[in-house]
Amino acid sequence: MAGFVLIHGAWHGGWCFDPVTALLCERGHKVVAPDLPGMGGDAETLRGVTVQGWAEFTAGLCHDLRRELDGEPLVLAGHSRGGVVLSATGEHDPSAADGLAYITALMIEDGKAGNDMSGVVIGSDPTEFREGFGTIVADGAGWEINRDVAGPALAHLSHPDLVARQVERLVTEPTIGLSTALRVSDTRWGSIPRWYIECDEDRTVPIEGQRRLQALFPGTKAITLHADHSPFYSAPQALADALCDIAASL
């Protein structure tokens, strides 16, 4: 048995992992897939979100799950913007997880924010990316997705019924998640074994960008899936297998 804490990306909630959670639980593993605090909140709630707060929240979930695992490994996995949370959590508390799994996710260089990595990942500045995906709201505290582009951009290989439900459930994203500069060190975040689960048909974070990102962090092990940006829908079995392989190697 292993434990998995699964952190969603921008606009999503823990619900996006439901297909993978079911597969992992069928194998006898324990899974926690939360909604991050502040997602979809009003202007005041969105302004109250901090990346440090997300890191403390996530570390707490990891330690709660550890008490149920009887020494078995715990993998902290994050999708897309969820990679920011993984890095912040690993730096805040390296004992929170035995391994980190970045699922077509942002990995952040020390002293930089997610927005600062956009040139590496997608070859454009953050303003261009935001304008293509949605609108800044709540006096700059929130980012609403453009639902007309969400399905084709996020999940073009996924079943249309799943995509329709996904798009309906997307909520306002706190902009602070991508604008906060992180500190990451070799002795804390860097001490945790890490994997990058890359998705070869991703339109949001192209595979070339995923690999440029990995190249910045030597020692990161790669697993390749044939999937779009939403592998929990387009390749849930393969994603579950990858997470189980990571846990088995710890």
C-alpha positions as YAML, in Angstrom:
chain: A
units: angstrom
residues:
- id: 1
  name: MET
  ca: [0.00, 0.00, 0.00]
- id: 2
  name: ALA
  ca: [1.07, 3.58, -0.67]
- id: 3
  name: GLY
  ca: [-0.40, 7.02, -0.11]
- id: 4
  name: PHE
  ca: [-1.01, 9.69, -2.72]
- id: 5
  name: VAL
  ca: [-1.84, 13.37, -2.23]
- id: 6
  name: LEU
  ca: [-2.99, 14.77, -5.56]
- id: 7
  name: ILE
  ca: [-2.92, 18.55, -6.11]
- id: 8
  name: HIS
  ca: [-5.00, 19.99, -8.93]
- id: 9
  name: GLY
  ca: [-3.99, 22.73, -11.33]
- id: 10
  name: ALA
  ca: [-5.45, 26.11, -12.18]
- id: 11
  name: TRP
  ca: [-9.26, 26.46, -12.26]
- id: 12
  name: HIS
  ca: [-9.74, 22.83, -11.21]
- id: 13
  name: GLY
  ca: [-10.54, 21.05, -7.95]
- id: 14
  name: GLY
  ca: [-9.73, 17.68, -6.48]
- id: 15
  name: TRP
  ca: [-12.64, 16.27, -8.51]
- id: 16
  name: CYS
  ca: [-10.48, 16.21, -11.65]
- id: 17
  name: PHE
  ca: [-8.56, 13.24, -10.22]
- id: 18
  name: ASP
  ca: [-11.69, 11.14, -9.61]
- id: 19
  name: PRO
  ca: [-10.91, 8.54, -12.35]
- id: 20
  name: VAL
  ca: [-7.34, 8.09, -11.09]
- id: 21
  name: THR
  ca: [-8.38, 8.12, -7.44]
- id: 22
  name: ALA
  ca: [-10.79, 5.26, -8.15]
- id: 23
  name: LEU
  ca: [-8.09, 3.22, -9.88]
- id: 24
  name: LEU
  ca: [-5.58, 3.76, -7.06]
- id: 25
  name: CYS
  ca: [-8.12, 2.90, -4.37]
- id: 26
  name: GLU
  ca: [-9.04, -0.30, -6.24]
- id: 27
  name: ARG
  ca: [-5.41, -1.35, -5.79]
- id: 28
  name: GLY
  ca: [-5.60, -0.76, -2.05]
- id: 29
  name: HIS
  ca: [-3.84, 2.60, -1.92]
- id: 30
  name: LYS
  ca: [-4.95, 5.62, 0.08]
- id: 31
  name: VAL
  ca: [-5.64, 8.84, -1.80]
- id: 32
  name: VAL
  ca: [-6.34, 12.44, -0.80]
- id: 33
  name: ALA
  ca: [-7.32, 14.86, -3.58]
- id: 34
  name: PRO
  ca: [-8.35, 18.17, -2.00]
- id: 35
  name: ASP
  ca: [-9.68, 21.43, -3.35]
- id: 36
  name: LEU
  ca: [-7.04, 24.04, -2.57]
- id: 37
  name: PRO
  ca: [-8.29, 26.79, -0.25]
- id: 38
  name: GLY
  ca: [-9.61, 29.88, -1.99]
- id: 39
  name: MET
  ca: [-10.45, 28.34, -5.35]
- id: 40
  name: GLY
  ca: [-13.51, 29.99, -6.86]
- id: 41
  name: GLY
  ca: [-13.94, 32.34, -3.92]
- id: 42
  name: ASP
  ca: [-15.10, 35.92, -3.89]
- id: 43
  name: ALA
  ca: [-12.66, 38.82, -4.26]
- id: 44
  name: GLU
  ca: [-11.80, 38.91, -0.56]
- id: 45
  name: THR
  ca: [-11.16, 35.17, -0.46]
- id: 46
  name: LEU
  ca: [-9.04, 35.25, -3.59]
- id: 47
  name: ARG
  ca: [-6.93, 38.08, -2.16]
- id: 48
  name: GLY
  ca: [-6.38, 36.04, 1.00]
- id: 49
  name: VAL
  ca: [-4.73, 33.13, -0.81]
- id: 50
  name: THR
  ca: [-0.97, 32.67, -0.48]
- id: 51
  name: VAL
  ca: [1.32, 30.03, -1.90]
- id: 52
  name: GLN
  ca: [2.79, 29.56, 1.57]
- id: 53
  name: GLY
  ca: [-0.71, 28.90, 2.86]
- id: 54
  name: TRP
  ca: [-1.23, 26.29, 0.15]
- id: 55
  name: ALA
  ca: [2.10, 24.69, 1.10]
- id: 56
  name: GLU
  ca: [1.19, 24.50, 4.78]
- id: 57
  name: PHE
  ca: [-2.25, 23.09, 3.91]
- id: 58
  name: THR
  ca: [-0.70, 20.43, 1.66]
- id: 59
  name: ALA
  ca: [2.01, 19.46, 4.15]
- id: 60
  name: GLY
  ca: [-0.69, 19.02, 6.78]
- id: 61
  name: LEU
  ca: [-2.63, 16.66, 4.51]
- id: 62
  name: CYS
  ca: [0.51, 14.66, 3.85]
- id: 63
  name: HIS
  ca: [1.27, 14.22, 7.53]
- id: 64
  name: ASP
  ca: [-2.35, 13.29, 8.27]
- id: 65
  name: LEU
  ca: [-2.19, 10.60, 5.58]
- id: 66
  name: ARG
  ca: [1.19, 9.36, 6.82]
- id: 67
  name: ARG
  ca: [-0.45, 8.36, 10.10]
- id: 68
  name: GLU
  ca: [-2.58, 5.89, 8.16]
- id: 69
  name: LEU
  ca: [0.24, 4.37, 6.11]
- id: 70
  name: ASP
  ca: [2.27, 2.43, 8.69]
- id: 71
  name: GLY
  ca: [5.56, 3.46, 7.11]
- id: 72
  name: GLU
  ca: [4.53, 2.93, 3.48]
- id: 73
  name: PRO
  ca: [5.66, 5.55, 0.92]
- id: 74
  name: LEU
  ca: [3.77, 8.76, 0.25]
- id: 75
  name: VAL
  ca: [3.83, 10.44, -3.15]
- id: 76
  name: LEU
  ca: [2.84, 14.09, -3.52]
- id: 77
  name: ALA
  ca: [1.70, 14.70, -7.10]
- id: 78
  name: GLY
  ca: [0.65, 17.94, -8.75]
- id: 79
  name: HIS
  ca: [-0.86, 18.79, -12.12]
- id: 80
  name: SER
  ca: [0.03, 21.90, -14.13]
- id: 81
  name: ARG
  ca: [-0.02, 24.88, -11.70]
- id: 82
  name: GLY
  ca: [-0.07, 22.27, -8.95]
- id: 83
  name: GLY
  ca: [3.65, 22.01, -9.52]
- id: 84
  name: VAL
  ca: [4.03, 25.37, -7.80]
- id: 85
  name: VAL
  ca: [2.37, 23.87, -4.73]
- id: 86
  name: LEU
  ca: [4.64, 20.81, -4.85]
- id: 87
  name: SER
  ca: [7.79, 22.93, -4.93]
- id: 88
  name: ALA
  ca: [6.56, 25.24, -2.18]
- id: 89
  name: THR
  ca: [5.54, 22.28, -0.01]
- id: 90
  name: GLY
  ca: [8.83, 20.47, -0.53]
- id: 91
  name: GLU
  ca: [10.76, 23.55, 0.49]
- id: 92
  name: HIS
  ca: [8.49, 24.27, 3.45]
- id: 93
  name: ASP
  ca: [8.60, 20.70, 4.79]
- id: 94
  name: PRO
  ca: [10.84, 18.12, 3.06]
- id: 95
  name: SER
  ca: [9.49, 15.42, 5.39]
- id: 96
  name: ALA
  ca: [5.97, 15.80, 4.01]
- id: 97
  name: ALA
  ca: [6.47, 13.42, 1.06]
- id: 98
  name: ASP
  ca: [8.82, 10.64, 0.01]
- id: 99
  name: GLY
  ca: [8.56, 11.54, -3.66]
- id: 100
  name: LEU
  ca: [7.27, 14.36, -5.85]
- id: 101
  name: ALA
  ca: [5.48, 13.74, -9.15]
- id: 102
  name: TYR
  ca: [5.05, 16.70, -11.50]
- id: 103
  name: ILE
  ca: [2.22, 15.87, -13.94]
- id: 104
  name: THR
  ca: [2.87, 18.10, -16.99]
- id: 105
  name: ALA
  ca: [3.44, 20.66, -14.27]
- id: 106
  name: LEU
  ca: [5.47, 23.77, -13.59]
- id: 107
  name: MET
  ca: [8.83, 23.33, -11.91]
- id: 108
  name: ILE
  ca: [10.16, 26.58, -10.50]
- id: 109
  name: GLU
  ca: [13.70, 27.88, -10.38]
- id: 110
  name: ASP
  ca: [14.82, 29.47, -7.13]
- id: 111
  name: GLY
  ca: [13.68, 33.06, -6.82]
- id: 112
  name: LYS
  ca: [11.22, 32.86, -9.70]
- id: 113
  name: ALA
  ca: [7.44, 32.66, -10.01]
- id: 114
  name: GLY
  ca: [5.35, 30.49, -12.26]
- id: 115
  name: ASN
  ca: [4.82, 33.42, -14.62]
- id: 116
  name: ASP
  ca: [8.60, 33.76, -14.94]
- id: 117
  name: MET
  ca: [8.79, 30.21, -16.33]
- id: 118
  name: SER
  ca: [6.32, 30.82, -19.16]
- id: 119
  name: GLY
  ca: [9.03, 31.63, -21.68]
- id: 120
  name: VAL
  ca: [10.65, 28.25, -21.02]
- id: 121
  name: VAL
  ca: [7.38, 26.35, -21.05]
- id: 122
  name: ILE
  ca: [5.24, 27.93, -23.75]
- id: 123
  name: GLY
  ca: [7.54, 30.44, -25.44]
- id: 124
  name: SER
  ca: [5.47, 33.52, -24.61]
- id: 125
  name: ASP
  ca: [5.13, 36.10, -21.89]
- id: 126
  name: PRO
  ca: [2.51, 35.60, -19.16]
- id: 127
  name: THR
  ca: [0.33, 38.43, -20.47]
- id: 128
  name: GLU
  ca: [-0.09, 36.72, -23.83]
- id: 129
  name: PHE
  ca: [-0.87, 33.42, -22.14]
- id: 130
  name: ARG
  ca: [-3.45, 34.94, -19.78]
- id: 131
  name: GLU
  ca: [-5.16, 36.84, -22.59]
- id: 132
  name: GLY
  ca: [-5.48, 33.63, -24.60]
- id: 133
  name: PHE
  ca: [-6.95, 31.64, -21.74]
- id: 134
  name: GLY
  ca: [-9.13, 34.09, -19.90]
- id: 135
  name: THR
  ca: [-9.71, 37.33, -18.08]
- id: 136
  name: ILE
  ca: [-8.24, 38.84, -14.93]
- id: 137
  name: VAL
  ca: [-11.03, 39.71, -12.47]
- id: 138
  name: ALA
  ca: [-11.55, 40.81, -8.85]
- id: 139
  name: ASP
  ca: [-9.17, 43.77, -9.17]
- id: 140
  name: GLY
  ca: [-6.36, 41.47, -10.22]
- id: 141
  name: ALA
  ca: [-6.92, 38.77, -7.58]
- id: 142
  name: GLY
  ca: [-8.60, 36.23, -9.85]
- id: 143
  name: TRP
  ca: [-8.25, 34.69, -13.29]
- id: 144
  name: GLU
  ca: [-11.36, 33.36, -15.06]
- id: 145
  name: ILE
  ca: [-10.87, 30.88, -17.87]
- id: 146
  name: ASN
  ca: [-12.35, 31.33, -21.33]
- id: 147
  name: ARG
  ca: [-14.69, 28.35, -21.47]
- id: 148
  name: ASP
  ca: [-14.78, 28.43, -25.27]
- id: 149
  name: VAL
  ca: [-11.11, 27.45, -25.45]
- id: 150
  name: ALA
  ca: [-10.88, 25.32, -22.30]
- id: 151
  name: GLY
  ca: [-11.92, 21.99, -23.80]
- id: 152
  name: PRO
  ca: [-9.74, 22.08, -26.94]
- id: 153
  name: ALA
  ca: [-6.78, 23.45, -24.99]
- id: 154
  name: LEU
  ca: [-6.95, 21.27, -21.90]
- id: 155
  name: ALA
  ca: [-8.45, 17.95, -22.97]
- id: 156
  name: HIS
  ca: [-8.70, 17.42, -26.72]
- id: 157
  name: LEU
  ca: [-8.01, 13.67, -26.45]
- id: 158
  name: SER
  ca: [-10.43, 13.11, -23.57]
- id: 159
  name: HIS
  ca: [-13.99, 11.79, -23.81]
- id: 160
  name: PRO
  ca: [-16.38, 14.64, -24.74]
- id: 161
  name: ASP
  ca: [-18.71, 13.89, -21.81]
- id: 162
  name: LEU
  ca: [-15.84, 14.18, -19.35]
- id: 163
  name: VAL
  ca: [-14.62, 17.37, -21.00]
- id: 164
  name: ALA
  ca: [-18.08, 18.95, -20.84]
- id: 165
  name: ARG
  ca: [-18.33, 18.24, -17.12]
- id: 166
  name: GLN
  ca: [-14.77, 19.46, -16.60]
- id: 167
  name: VAL
  ca: [-15.43, 22.79, -18.29]
- id: 168
  name: GLU
  ca: [-18.65, 23.29, -16.32]
- id: 169
  name: ARG
  ca: [-16.81, 22.86, -13.01]
- id: 170
  name: LEU
  ca: [-13.85, 25.18, -13.66]
- id: 171
  name: VAL
  ca: [-13.68, 28.07, -11.19]
- id: 172
  name: THR
  ca: [-11.80, 31.33, -10.74]
- id: 173
  name: GLU
  ca: [-8.10, 30.84, -10.09]
- id: 174
  name: PRO
  ca: [-6.22, 33.04, -7.57]
- id: 175
  name: THR
  ca: [-3.60, 34.92, -9.59]
- id: 176
  name: ILE
  ca: [-1.17, 34.76, -6.66]
- id: 177
  name: GLY
  ca: [-0.44, 31.13, -7.51]
- id: 178
  name: LEU
  ca: [1.59, 32.09, -10.57]
- id: 179
  name: SER
  ca: [2.88, 35.47, -9.44]
- id: 180
  name: THR
  ca: [4.59, 34.48, -6.18]
- id: 181
  name: ALA
  ca: [8.36, 34.02, -6.30]
- id: 182
  name: LEU
  ca: [9.49, 30.79, -4.64]
- id: 183
  name: ARG
  ca: [12.61, 29.80, -2.80]
- id: 184
  name: VAL
  ca: [13.73, 26.26, -3.58]
- id: 185
  name: SER
  ca: [16.98, 24.81, -2.30]
- id: 186
  name: ASP
  ca: [18.97, 21.63, -2.92]
- id: 187
  name: THR
  ca: [18.95, 20.82, 0.78]
- id: 188
  name: ARG
  ca: [15.17, 20.99, 1.22]
- id: 189
  name: TRP
  ca: [13.02, 20.69, -1.94]
- id: 190
  name: GLY
  ca: [15.96, 19.21, -3.83]
- id: 191
  name: SER
  ca: [16.43, 16.43, -1.29]
- id: 192
  name: ILE
  ca: [13.12, 14.79, -2.26]
- id: 193
  name: PRO
  ca: [13.23, 12.33, -5.20]
- id: 194
  name: ARG
  ca: [11.22, 13.76, -8.08]
- id: 195
  name: TRP
  ca: [9.64, 12.61, -11.29]
- id: 196
  name: TYR
  ca: [8.16, 14.44, -14.24]
- id: 197
  name: ILE
  ca: [5.17, 12.77, -15.89]
- id: 198
  name: GLU
  ca: [5.18, 14.30, -19.34]
- id: 199
  name: CYS
  ca: [2.22, 14.26, -21.74]
- id: 200
  name: ASP
  ca: [3.17, 14.04, -25.40]
- id: 201
  name: GLU
  ca: [-0.01, 15.59, -26.87]
- id: 202
  name: ASP
  ca: [-0.34, 18.49, -24.42]
- id: 203
  name: ARG
  ca: [-1.51, 21.70, -26.13]
- id: 204
  name: THR
  ca: [-1.26, 23.88, -23.03]
- id: 205
  name: VAL
  ca: [2.25, 22.91, -21.95]
- id: 206
  name: PRO
  ca: [3.82, 21.55, -25.16]
- id: 207
  name: ILE
  ca: [6.08, 18.53, -24.82]
- id: 208
  name: GLU
  ca: [9.07, 20.61, -25.96]
- id: 209
  name: GLY
  ca: [8.41, 23.03, -23.11]
- id: 210
  name: GLN
  ca: [7.98, 20.20, -20.63]
- id: 211
  name: ARG
  ca: [11.39, 18.87, -21.61]
- id: 212
  name: ARG
  ca: [13.07, 22.28, -21.49]
- id: 213
  name: LEU
  ca: [11.68, 22.60, -18.00]
- id: 214
  name: GLN
  ca: [13.02, 19.21, -16.93]
- id: 215
  name: ALA
  ca: [16.45, 20.06, -18.31]
- id: 216
  name: LEU
  ca: [16.70, 22.88, -15.76]
- id: 217
  name: PHE
  ca: [16.55, 20.36, -12.91]
- id: 218
  name: PRO
  ca: [19.10, 17.56, -13.32]
- id: 219
  name: GLY
  ca: [18.17, 14.37, -11.52]
- id: 220
  name: THR
  ca: [14.49, 14.56, -12.43]
- id: 221
  name: LYS
  ca: [13.28, 11.20, -13.74]
- id: 222
  name: ALA
  ca: [10.84, 11.25, -16.67]
- id: 223
  name: ILE
  ca: [7.81, 9.12, -17.47]
- id: 224
  name: THR
  ca: [6.05, 9.70, -20.79]
- id: 225
  name: LEU
  ca: [2.30, 9.29, -21.29]
- id: 226
  name: HIS
  ca: [0.33, 9.51, -24.53]
- id: 227
  name: ALA
  ca: [-2.09, 12.12, -23.22]
- id: 228
  name: ASP
  ca: [-3.35, 15.68, -23.49]
- id: 229
  name: HIS
  ca: [-3.06, 18.26, -20.71]
- id: 230
  name: SER
  ca: [-5.67, 16.33, -18.70]
- id: 231
  name: PRO
  ca: [-4.16, 12.83, -18.38]
- id: 232
  name: PHE
  ca: [-6.55, 12.05, -15.52]
- id: 233
  name: TYR
  ca: [-9.22, 11.94, -18.28]
- id: 234
  name: SER
  ca: [-7.34, 10.99, -21.45]
- id: 235
  name: ALA
  ca: [-5.04, 8.36, -19.87]
- id: 236
  name: PRO
  ca: [-6.22, 7.58, -16.31]
- id: 237
  name: GLN
  ca: [-4.92, 4.01, -16.30]
- id: 238
  name: ALA
  ca: [-1.49, 5.06, -17.54]
- id: 239
  name: LEU
  ca: [-1.34, 7.87, -15.00]
- id: 240
  name: ALA
  ca: [-2.33, 5.52, -12.17]
- id: 241
  name: ASP
  ca: [0.32, 3.04, -13.34]
- id: 242
  name: ALA
  ca: [2.96, 5.79, -13.38]
- id: 243
  name: LEU
  ca: [2.09, 6.92, -9.86]
- id: 244
  name: CYS
  ca: [2.20, 3.33, -8.60]
- id: 245
  name: ASP
  ca: [5.59, 2.78, -10.26]
- id: 246
  name: ILE
  ca: [6.93, 5.87, -8.52]
- id: 247
  name: ALA
  ca: [5.64, 4.69, -5.14]
- id: 248
  name: ALA
  ca: [7.11, 1.22, -5.70]
- id: 249
  name: SER
  ca: [10.55, 2.71, -6.35]
- id: 250
  name: LEU
  ca: [10.70, 4.60, -3.06]
...
